[in-house]
Amino acid sequence: MMAPQASDKPRMARALWYVKPGAVELRAAPLPPPGPGAARVRSLFSGISRGTERLICAGGVAQSEWERMRAPMQEGDFPFPVKYGYCATGIVEDGPADLVGARVFALHPHQDYFNAPIEALVKIPEGLPARRATLAANMETALNALWDSGAGPGDRIVVVGAGVVGLLLAALAARLPGSTVTAVDVAVGRRALLASLGVGFALPQAAPTEADVVFHASASGAGLNTAIKCAGFEASIVELSWYGAHTVNVDLGTAFHSRRLRLIASQVGQVSPSRRPRWSFRRRLEVALGLLAAPALDQLVAEDIAFDSAPDTLPRLLAADAPGLAPVIRYPEP
């Protein structure tokens, strides 16, 4: 049953668009009342996927990937103008009675109010702050990569690249009984954060070797070469980085072949083959939200951006050399 609608008139919402290299603007987004099978959501926060949206803001999505890189509720087309994003949390204002008032996560672009199909909305678990829940899409990526790797209890695991996905992946791997997990990064300031997640830290020049499983998430050729050096005999190196239209130099000489290493691509657009016969995208997303229960993960949500100031702030935060973890857009209260 649908809850009574507050109004039959369209609502004027606003959405964030990438309009040219380094330029972002807010555009009007008229919303009709949600139809059957849909609901209207008032946004609370939306997470910015720094790596992906940095490439989009710069116009760095390769033409061959324009269709494959479409977000579930994206508008516009690559390279520009495009309304992009997939880490929104909010409160259902209009729709089925059992959903009205519920806090939900949706793979929706940055927008203050939006309509979405009911099946695209996943309830946020009780006690999980909506701000932290913006990490759900990144947690899905980390979970999928862990499945792809085949890592298990007692493994020596190395994660090269302590960005948001690398941190979430390291935190998950550290929950495997008896595992030893080390994150490798150039940012020494991540050491304390990693310690709070039960993960060790090493600079690239001191990275551990003879690892059973290595994950690479630094989006750099140097990082991938470090990951290769960390791998033990016949170990797997799981590549999570997305390089857009860029190429990288990778050292597949020296000991790569004699050590019989395996380089595995992991991407969240498909459920890992080891789970695909039984797992739907929704089941994976629900589990990813549940895996965000640890309060220590709040440290990954680094900076709030007011929605109204996003056009001025985002280009700076998405610059090639900008530091930081996962910024979130904070939406004004009604």
C-alpha positions in Angstrom: 0.0 0.0 0.0 1.3 3.5 -0.9 1.3 6.1 1.9 -0.7 9.2 1.3 1.2 11.6 -0.9 2.1 15.0 0.5 1.4 16.7 -2.8 0.5 15.9 -6.4 2.8 18.8 -7.5 6.3 18.2 -8.8 9.1 19.0 -6.3 12.0 21.1 -7.6 15.1 19.2 -6.5 18.7 20.1 -7.3 21.5 17.8 -8.5 25.2 18.0 -8.9 26.6 17.7 -12.5 30.1 17.5 -13.8 30.0 19.8 -16.8 33.5 20.2 -18.1 37.1 19.3 -16.9 37.4 20.7 -13.3 33.9 22.2 -13.3 30.9 21.2 -11.2 27.5 22.9 -11.0 24.1 22.4 -9.4 21.1 22.0 -11.8 17.4 21.9 -11.2 15.8 18.5 -11.2 12.0 18.6 -11.3 10.5 15.5 -9.5 7.0 14.3 -10.1 5.3 12.4 -7.2 6.7 8.9 -7.1 4.7 6.4 -9.1 3.8 2.8 -8.3 6.8 0.8 -7.2 8.8 4.0 -6.4 9.6 6.2 -3.4 10.9 9.7 -2.8 14.0 10.1 -0.7 15.3 13.2 1.1 19.1 13.0 1.0 21.1 13.1 4.3 24.6 12.4 2.9 26.2 11.2 -0.3 29.7 9.9 -0.4 32.2 10.9 -3.0 34.2 8.1 -4.5 37.4 10.0 -4.8 39.2 7.8 -7.3 36.3 7.4 -9.7 34.9 10.9 -9.4 38.4 12.4 -9.8 38.7 10.7 -13.2 35.2 11.8 -14.1 35.8 15.4 -13.0 38.9 15.5 -15.2 37.2 13.9 -18.2 39.5 10.9 -17.8 37.0 8.1 -18.6 38.1 6.2 -21.7 35.6 6.3 -24.5 35.6 2.5 -24.6 34.3 2.5 -21.0 31.5 5.1 -21.3 28.7 2.5 -21.3 30.3 0.1 -18.8 31.0 2.9 -16.4 27.4 4.2 -16.2 26.1 4.4 -12.6 22.7 2.8 -11.9 20.8 6.1 -11.9 23.2 8.3 -13.8 21.9 11.0 -16.1 23.8 12.5 -19.0 26.7 10.9 -20.9 30.4 10.8 -20.6 32.5 12.8 -20.8 30.2 15.8 -20.1 27.7 16.8 -18.8 27.0 13.9 -16.5 25.2 13.5 -13.2 27.2 10.8 -11.4 27.4 9.2 -8.0 26.4 6.0 -6.2 26.7 6.5 -2.4 23.5 8.2 -1.2 21.8 7.9 2.1 18.5 9.5 3.0 15.0 9.3 4.5 12.0 8.0 2.6 9.4 10.8 2.5 6.8 9.3 0.2 6.1 5.8 -1.0 5.0 2.5 0.5 3.8 2.8 4.1 6.4 0.3 5.4 9.2 2.5 3.9 8.1 6.0 4.8 10.4 7.4 7.5 13.0 4.7 7.0 16.7 5.5 6.5 17.9 4.0 3.2 21.0 3.6 1.0 20.8 4.0 -2.7 23.2 3.9 -5.7 22.0 7.4 -6.7 23.9 10.5 -7.9 24.4 13.6 -5.6 20.9 15.1 -5.4 19.0 16.7 -2.5 15.7 14.8 -3.2 15.2 11.9 -5.6 12.8 9.3 -6.7 14.0 5.7 -7.0 12.5 2.2 -7.5 11.7 0.5 -4.3 14.0 -2.4 -5.2 16.9 0.1 -5.4 16.5 1.2 -1.8 18.2 -0.8 1.0 17.3 0.0 4.6 20.3 1.1 6.8 20.7 -1.2 9.8 19.6 0.2 13.1 22.5 1.9 14.9 24.5 2.6 11.7 24.9 6.3 11.2 23.8 7.5 7.8 27.1 9.3 7.3 29.1 6.1 7.8 26.6 4.2 5.6 27.9 6.2 2.6 30.8 3.8 2.6 28.6 0.9 1.6 29.5 0.9 -2.1 33.2 0.9 -1.2 32.6 -1.9 1.2 30.9 -3.9 -1.6 34.1 -3.5 -3.6 36.3 -4.7 -0.8 34.0 -7.6 0.0 34.0 -8.7 -3.7 37.8 -8.5 -3.9 38.1 -10.6 -0.8 35.9 -13.2 -2.4 37.9 -13.0 -5.7 41.2 -13.6 -3.8 40.3 -16.8 -2.0 42.1 -15.5 1.1 41.5 -17.6 4.2 42.3 -18.0 7.9 46.0 -17.8 8.8 47.1 -16.1 5.5 49.7 -13.5 5.3 47.9 -10.7 3.5 49.3 -7.4 2.1 47.2 -4.5 0.9 49.1 -1.9 -1.2 47.3 1.4 -1.2 45.6 2.6 2.0 42.8 4.7 0.4 39.2 4.0 1.4 38.8 0.7 -0.5 42.3 -0.5 0.7 41.4 0.4 4.3 38.1 -1.4 4.2 39.7 -4.4 2.5 42.4 -4.5 5.1 39.9 -4.2 7.9 37.9 -7.1 6.4 40.9 -9.3 5.9 42.0 -8.7 9.5 38.8 -10.4 10.7 40.0 -13.7 9.2 41.1 -15.9 12.1 44.9 -16.0 12.4 45.5 -13.8 9.5 48.4 -11.2 9.4 47.5 -8.1 7.5 49.8 -5.3 6.5 48.8 -2.2 4.5 51.6 -0.6 2.4 51.3 3.1 1.7 53.5 6.3 1.4 51.2 8.1 3.9 52.8 7.5 7.3 49.8 9.3 8.9 47.6 6.3 8.1 49.6 4.1 10.7 47.4 4.9 13.7 44.1 4.5 11.7 45.3 1.1 10.5 46.2 0.1 14.0 42.7 0.9 15.2 41.4 -1.5 12.5 43.8 -4.3 13.6 46.1 -3.8 10.6 49.9 -3.3 10.4 51.6 -0.6 8.4 54.7 -0.5 6.2 56.3 2.0 3.8 56.9 0.6 0.2 60.6 0.2 0.8 59.9 -2.0 3.9 56.9 -3.9 2.5 56.7 -7.5 3.6 57.5 -10.3 1.1 56.3 -13.9 0.7 52.7 -12.9 1.1 50.0 -15.5 0.4 47.6 -12.9 -1.0 48.3 -9.4 -2.2 45.7 -6.7 -3.0 46.6 -3.6 -5.0 44.5 -0.5 -4.6 46.8 2.5 -5.1 46.0 3.2 -8.8 49.6 3.6 -9.7 52.2 1.6 -11.6 54.6 1.9 -8.7 52.1 0.4 -6.3 51.4 -2.5 -8.6 55.1 -3.2 -8.9 55.3 -3.1 -5.1 52.5 -5.6 -4.9 54.2 -8.0 -7.3 57.4 -7.9 -5.1 55.3 -8.7 -2.0 53.8 -11.9 -3.5 55.2 -15.3 -2.5 55.6 -18.3 -4.8 52.4 -18.9 -6.8 50.6 -16.2 -4.8 47.7 -14.1 -6.2 47.8 -10.4 -6.7 44.3 -8.9 -6.9 44.1 -5.6 -8.8 41.3 -3.3 -7.7 42.7 0.0 -9.2 40.9 1.7 -12.0 43.1 3.8 -14.2 40.6 5.3 -16.6 42.2 6.2 -19.9 45.7 6.0 -18.4 48.3 3.3 -18.9 50.8 2.1 -16.3 54.3 0.5 -16.5 54.3 -2.9 -14.9 57.3 -5.1 -14.3 56.4 -8.5 -15.5 60.1 -9.5 -16.0 62.5 -10.5 -13.3 60.8 -13.1 -11.0 57.1 -12.6 -12.1 57.1 -15.8 -14.3 59.5 -17.9 -12.3 57.5 -17.4 -9.2 54.3 -18.3 -11.1 52.4 -15.3 -9.8 48.7 -14.7 -10.7 47.4 -11.3 -11.5 43.6 -11.1 -11.0 41.3 -8.3 -12.0 38.5 -7.5 -9.4 35.7 -5.2 -10.3 32.4 -4.7 -8.4 30.2 -4.6 -11.5 29.7 -8.4 -11.2 29.4 -10.5 -8.1 32.5 -12.6 -7.7 32.3 -16.0 -9.6 32.7 -17.9 -6.3 29.4 -16.4 -5.0 27.5 -15.5 -8.2 25.2 -18.6 -8.4 23.7 -17.7 -5.0 24.3 -14.0 -4.4 22.3 -11.2 -5.8 23.5 -7.6 -6.0 21.0 -6.7 -3.2 22.2 -9.5 -0.9 25.8 -8.3 -1.3 24.8 -4.7 -0.6 22.9 -5.6 2.5 25.9 -7.5 3.8 28.2 -4.6 3.0 26.0 -2.3 5.1 26.1 -4.7 8.0 29.9 -4.9 7.8 30.1 -1.1 8.5 29.1 -1.5 12.2 32.5 -0.8 13.6 32.7 2.9 14.9 36.4 3.0 14.0 35.3 3.2 10.3 34.0 6.7 10.9 37.7 7.8 10.5 37.4 7.0 6.8 34.7 9.6 6.3 37.1 12.5 6.4 35.4 15.7 5.5 31.8 17.1 5.2 31.0 19.4 2.2 27.8 21.5 2.3 25.7 20.7 -0.7 25.3 24.3 -1.6 29.1 24.8 -1.7 29.9 21.6 -3.6 30.5 23.3 -7.0 33.3 25.4 -5.5 34.7 22.7 -3.1 34.6 19.5 -5.2 37.1 20.5 -7.9 39.7 21.2 -5.2 39.1 17.9 -3.4 39.2 16.0 -6.7 42.4 17.6 -7.9 45.1 15.1 -8.9 47.3 15.8 -5.9 44.6 16.4 -3.3 45.1 14.3 -0.1 42.4 12.8 2.1 40.0 9.9 2.4 36.3 9.8 1.7 34.6 13.2 1.6 30.8 13.3 2.0 28.2 15.9 0.8 25.9 17.0 3.7 22.5 18.1 2.6 20.5 20.9 4.3 17.6 20.0 6.6 14.2 20.9 5.3 
